[in-house]
Amino acid sequence: LASSSFPAMLRPVKLGYKLWSDGGLRNVTTLKEAIDAGADEIDVIMTSPEGSRVTFPDKPNTIDIAIRVIDIMGDEVVENDIKIAELFNRLVSMNALTGDKRYVKIRVLRPSERLPGKSLDFEQADIRKMIDMGYQDALKQFG
C-alpha cells in the first residue's frame, strides 16, 4: 500500500501508528542492497534517455510542476547511485579498498527516446508503447 502512495501526489498510508509512502524518491536503484545480498552483476533500467531534458507545458499547473520536480529528483538520485557504485568499482580495481568490497558489473540500460505519457499516467495505450519501446531497445542492445 505504501509503495503506491506517491509522495506529494497521494496521501501516506497509515500502518499501525505510522504514516508511510513510497520510498522510491530516495532509494530508487537499491544498488547497495543488491550488492550486499551478493549480486555480481546488476542491470539498472532507466526511464529516460541519457541527457534528456523535458520542458513544461505552455501553461503548467501545480501538479505539472510537482511531477517534473519529482522526476528530476528521482533521476538525480539514480545518477548519483550509479556514480558511487562506479567509483567503488574503480577503487576495487586499483586495490585501494580492503575488506569485503568487490567489483560488481553494472549495466545501465536507457530508452532510445523519451517515454510517452507522464510518470503518474497509467494509460493502457502509453503502457503498451513503453513495453514495445523497451523490447526494441533491448533487442538493439543485446541482439
Secondary structure, DSSP 8 states (H G I E B T S, - for coil): -GGGS-TTTS--EEETTEEE--GGGT-SS-HHHHHHTT-SEEEEE-SS-TT------SS--HHHHHHHHHHHHHHHHHHHHHHHHHHHHHHHHTT---SS----EEEEE--SS--SS-TT---HHHHHHHHHHHHHHHHHHH-
